[in-house]
Amino acid sequence: VVRRRPLAVGGPSAHDAIVNQLCARLGIDAPIIQSGMGGVAGPNLAADVSAAGGLGIVGALMVPPDVVREHIRHVRSCTDRPFGVNIWLHEELLPPRRPDELDQGLVGRVQDTLNAMRVDRGLPPASGPPGALPDLIGATIDMVIEERVPVFSAGLGIPSTELVRRFHDVGTTVMAMVVDVDDALEAVRRGVDVVVAQGAEAGGHRSVGSKPSRTDAEGLGAIVLLPAVRDAVGSDVPVVAAGGIADGRGIAAAIVLGADGVLLGTRFLATVESAADEGWKKAVMAHDRPTGLTDSFTGQWARTLRNEYAQRYDEAAPGTLPSLLQVSAAGDIFAAARERHDVEMMPMYAGQSARLIDELSPAGELVRQLTDDAERILGRSIR
Ligand SMILES: Cc1cc2nc3c(=O)[nH]c(=O)nc-3n(C[C@H](O)[C@H](O)[C@H](O)COP(=O)(O)O)c2cc1C
């Protein structure tokens, strides 16, 4: 007789717990987390989500620490509920690579590719290395610790044991987003409190700390990754599902697959409070272009809505500059695109879940709606 191991699932049903362990750990009412999205998730969005009982996260990537501090204070002025701050811990940003050390042949090929697009958009051509990036991550972390922000959320790299300890010393809960079982286990070994398992469907960047090949960047879809991570970390570590979830059905499915809660990016991009360009929000809801992985916008693999920039850059295949120096090189093109609401030339990070999004919702109302729908489908409370 082969005796099967009982399947591990998350949420209250698994342990007959009275409260969801993720909600208890984070001090929130509903296990719904809004991703800290660079340039999209500002303090208004985060405050609205937190005030509605979810966890709002302020995106702090490449934002000067003083400005992030103002955002933190703004959230605190709107709500006394917990919230978080997100940054990347990518190795190429610790510290940022120097433009004068770049391969000049690569810089020339990148600029030639970008110049073809600049000419078509009436922008002056450029040559030579891009401007340097400010080295902000260490200072942002110090400020987040000083401010005793309730939750620190890391993308594109797992916080070190030492960093986790510094956050724990001031009572901050640490979340890290990973794409595979090995990284989930490493995060737990380092003392991370909440593991976010990011499936291949996810919008934005693949959450890895160094750049993989195109093939390795693909990763597992959430339907496989979630039970695998749950089995690996055991039932006591809160696991959050990210990628492909945009409605109550997705939340219910994630919980059945082993998650304690969900983290949504693309769905919160299409809200009234999100700071994304209106054309980008419309493109998410238009269902007329696919998403795909490209490194053409930042130098790191990200899922975006396909547009002319991504298509032309990927076809020319000149190679890309290290993390975010690619943004620095193409920054004039993206700035002009934002000014002109030209969706063909701006990065439009979005996940496969865009296919499920039809309307722009107010963020707080969305948190309540998603929770109610998931509970109706599951026939029980998820809080
Ligand atoms: C517009 C956008 C920006 C994002 N920016 C970040 C970021 O700055 N830091 C981060 O850790 N994750 C970021 N993500 C990824 C999310 O954390 C998350 O993995 C993803 O949105 C989940 O999949 P979904 O888009 O299908 O909900 C971003 C996602 C989107 C859509």
The ligand as a MOL file (V3000), in Angstrom:
LIG
                    3D

  0  0  0     0  0            999 V3000
M  V30 BEGIN CTAB
M  V30 COUNTS 31 33 0 0 0
M  V30 BEGIN ATOM
M  V30 1 C 3.7350 48.0350 -13.6750 0
M  V30 2 C 4.4450 47.0630 -12.7870 0
M  V30 3 C 5.5410 47.5030 -12.0610 0
M  V30 4 C 6.1880 46.6320 -11.1820 0
M  V30 5 N 7.2280 47.1130 -10.4330 0
M  V30 6 C 7.7810 46.3160 -9.4840 0
M  V30 7 C 8.7600 46.8600 -8.5920 0
M  V30 8 O 9.1460 48.0340 -8.6630 0
M  V30 9 N 9.2560 46.0180 -7.6410 0
M  V30 10 C 8.8500 44.7160 -7.5200 0
M  V30 11 O 9.3170 44.0230 -6.6150 0
M  V30 12 N 7.9480 44.1860 -8.3740 0
M  V30 13 C 7.3860 44.9570 -9.3350 0
M  V30 14 N 6.4250 44.4270 -10.1840 0
M  V30 15 C 6.1040 42.9760 -10.1490 0
M  V30 16 C 5.0560 42.6370 -9.1140 0
M  V30 17 O 5.6860 42.7020 -7.8630 0
M  V30 18 C 4.4150 41.2610 -9.2630 0
M  V30 19 O 5.3350 40.2290 -9.3170 0
M  V30 20 C 3.4800 41.1310 -10.4390 0
M  V30 21 O 2.8150 42.3160 -10.7210 0
M  V30 22 C 2.4580 40.0290 -10.1890 0
M  V30 23 O 1.8190 39.6500 -11.3740 0
M  V30 24 P 0.5160 40.4050 -11.9620 0
M  V30 25 O 1.0520 41.6090 -12.6350 0
M  V30 26 O -0.0490 39.3900 -12.8760 0
M  V30 27 O -0.3820 40.7390 -10.8160 0
M  V30 28 C 5.7710 45.2790 -11.0700 0
M  V30 29 C 4.6640 44.8440 -11.8270 0
M  V30 30 C 3.9980 45.7130 -12.6740 0
M  V30 31 C 2.8110 45.2180 -13.4480 0
M  V30 END ATOM
M  V30 BEGIN BOND
M  V30 1 1 1 2
M  V30 2 1 2 3
M  V30 3 2 2 30
M  V30 4 2 3 4
M  V30 5 1 4 5
M  V30 6 1 4 28
M  V30 7 2 5 6
M  V30 8 1 6 7
M  V30 9 1 6 13
M  V30 10 2 7 8
M  V30 11 1 7 9
M  V30 12 1 9 10
M  V30 13 2 10 11
M  V30 14 1 10 12
M  V30 15 2 12 13
M  V30 16 1 13 14
M  V30 17 1 14 15
M  V30 18 1 14 28
M  V30 19 1 15 16
M  V30 20 1 16 17
M  V30 21 1 16 18
M  V30 22 1 18 19
M  V30 23 1 18 20
M  V30 24 1 20 21
M  V30 25 1 20 22
M  V30 26 1 22 23
M  V30 27 1 23 24
M  V30 28 2 24 25
M  V30 29 1 24 26
M  V30 30 1 24 27
M  V30 31 2 28 29
M  V30 32 1 29 30
M  V30 33 1 30 31
M  V30 END BOND
M  V30 END CTAB
M  END
